[in-house]
Amino acid sequence: MRHRSTRDVVEDLRSAGRLIEVDTPLSPHLEIPEVQRRVYARGGPALLFTRPTNTSFPMASNLFGSLEQARYLFRDTIDRVRRAIELKIDPTAFFQKPTRYLSAPWTAWTMLPKSLRADSVRTRSVLANPCRISDLPKLVSWPDDGGPFVTLPQVLSLPPQTSSQANKAKPRRNDLTRCNLGMYRIQLSGNEYQTDREIGLHYQLHRGIGVHHQQALAAGVPFPVTITVGGTPAMSLAAVMPLPEGVGELTFAGAMAGGRIPMIQAPAPIYADADFAISGIIDPTSLKPEGPFGDHLGYYAKTHPFPWMHIQSVSHRPGAIWPFTVVGRPPQEDTTFGELIHELTGPIIPSVLPGVRGVHAVDVAGVHPLLLAIGSERYTPYKKPNRPQELLTQANAILGQGQMSLAKYLFIIDGNDPNHPDLYDLQSFFIWVFERIDFANGLHFQTKTTIDTLDYSGEGWNQGSKLVTAISGEKRRELTRALPSNLQLPEGVQHPKLCLPGVIAVESKLELDAIMQRFNQLPPTRESNSNPSDSPQIALIVLVDDADFTSRSIANWTWVTFTRSNPSIDMRGIGERVEHKHWSCTGPLVIDARTKPHHAPPLIENPEVTKKIDALASQGGPLAKFL
């Protein structure tokens, strides 16, 4: 089915029994978001809130509530897109199996965005009904958010040289292929924004819109931007799709939507089938405070200066529904985007990154802090040295690709071993890593570099380090699978918990240097598993605030360890040394994943709202079992 609006999506899901209608009046301020989080966590269906307070627009969420549901939404096009990707990887496949690729010409046609004049579609498009920013749903997901945010925006911009500000002409048809579509969070009010006249945009300069921002800055002109919400789900997916530079997001959106994306001619083109549109201009020389905002790492992104838009128009289509999601500690609904993107783009990775067989941006670690990869040591028919070689080349290639460059930790293993673990089985993968990790040759730091702007574990805003851990060769150690009953810990280090084989979490109030000194002073023991400083059965010790919480699940361990540490500062090791600027240790490794004063606070729900949603659950009905 081809969806032309959010209402089309809602009706499609309703007819398939994949939607619950919520008629109880609930506030977009904290209440509706908490319902969404609970329903997603329990594997529930899509939600349509018909009576949200302080707005006349219904709200829809959990449209991408599972990978299976996302496949359902794209059931008519996903196979065509897969086949187009196959041809991209190997064009000769068309001649080998021509019947398989009969849809290729139609898919190519749908990838061409369609240019429309505003006067030809105004009454039936997103331009039909003018409104104000204050009329829109005021979604606040977490108690300390700085204001209401748009969480599923489609942000469209053009380079300034093709805008009316630069050349006094309307965008030409071929300009649409140069249009950048991205998903950057939008703050609708609060802070220093003038009500109904200004909104904030949070984007980094390395993003597509950031390139347009830099060009406008160099030209000394403002540049136009359009923010749309709703329409075909393909536009939301395209907005987060990590496409190669030069490949337009609107082309991918057309392929996934099964039809050409209709774009209304304007200084920044407007997606005609959207439910809502906000148009305006950005002065590249001016910034205003944006945030805080509960983000995908599970913490608040703090208030920082970011670009803002001067509003020129706001409008909505007839029968508009406001689609939204809730961002927070993963997994959340946006997890599905990552799963679907992997399913579509996974086969391309070896052609883009030679020797790399797969990359996994770990969702439960907040996506950007942790990458797992399978590479391959090749070109060495003679005896290999006892340290990784081509894996390091492949690791550098991975860290040079788009948003993967934001990673702090990259673990890459040699896939030539036929028994290597599945990239998405976290426990098996880390057991494999810690059984084989070479403390002398396998750890490679990059210091004083950039990390995710939303990650506050570094030395400063957007400043941190990276650690590449390359694993090759035979198994080196047997990991302990139970906490030794006679485990010796230094004074001031206590409450050990086994998180996974060979990994223990401990608590301490001591400074890291003092802890390391005490570990290194522990006397050796005959029973090697009783002293973690000389036990080959323990590969990693993690310093945490709460060992019980950290050890409760591998998701907790992964989230705590990799979101609360900065590799070059918080990674240490027993018997550590530096030789020719290469860091090594005799092991085990020690990571300080305790909360530091400069870290952002974690996300905690409002207890009064929690009580209200608990009471809603007690009323019964189809929604109750998901609350």
Sequence and secondary structure as in RCSB ss.txt:
>XXXX:A:sequence
MRHRSTRDVVEDLRSAGRLIEVDTPLSPHLEIPEVQRRVYARGGPALLFTRPTNTSFPMASNLFGSLEQARYLFR
DTIDRVRRAIELKIDPTAFFQKPTRYLSAPWTAWTMLPKSLRADSVRTRSVLANPCRISDLPKLVSWPDDGGPFV
TLPQVLSLPPQTSSQANKAKPRRNDLTRCNLGMYRIQLSGNEYQTDREIGLHYQLHRGIGVHHQQALAAGVPFPV
TITVGGTPAMSLAAVMPLPEGVGELTFAGAMAGGRIPMIQAPAPIYADADFAISGIIDPTSLKPEGPFGDHLGYY
AKTHPFPWMHIQSVSHRPGAIWPFTVVGRPPQEDTTFGELIHELTGPIIPSVLPGVRGVHAVDVAGVHPLLLAIG
SERYTPYKKPNRPQELLTQANAILGQGQMSLAKYLFIIDGNDPNHPDLYDLQSFFIWVFERIDFANGLHFQTKTT
IDTLDYSGEGWNQGSKLVTAISGEKRRELTRALPSNLQLPEGVQHPKLCLPGVIAVESKLELDAIMQRFNQLPPT
RESNSNPSDSPQIALIVLVDDADFTSRSIANWTWVTFTRSNPSIDMRGIGERVEHKHWSCTGPLVIDARTKPHHA
PPLIENPEVTKKIDALASQGGPLAKFL
>XXXX:A:secstr
    SHHHHHHHHHHTT EEEE S B TBTHHHHHHHHHHHTT  EEEES BTT SS EEE TT SHHHHHHHTT
TTHHHHHHHHHHHH TTHHHHSGGGGTTHHHHHHHTS EEE HHHHGGGSTTSEE  GGGS   B STT SS EE
SS EEEE  GGGSHHHHSS   GGGGGG EEE   EE SSTT  TTTEEEE   TTSHHHHHHHHHHHHT  EEE
EEEE S HHHHHHHH    TT  HHHHHHHHHTS  EEE SSS EETT SEEEEEEE TT  EEE  EE TTSBE
E  EEE EEEEEEEEE TT  EE    SSSSSTTHHHHHHHHHHHGGGHHHHSTT  EEEE GGGTSSSEEEEEE
   S  S   SS SHHHHHHHHHTTSGGGGG SEEEEEETTSTT   TT HHHHHHHHHHH  TTTSEEEEEEEE
  TT  SSSBTTEEEEEEEEE SS      SS  TT    TTEEEEEEEETTEEEEEE S HHHHHHHHHHS   
SSGGG GGG TT  EEEEES HHHHHT HHHHHHHHHHS  HHHHEEETT EEETTEEE SS EEEE S  TTS 
 B    HHHHHHHHHHHHT STTGGG 
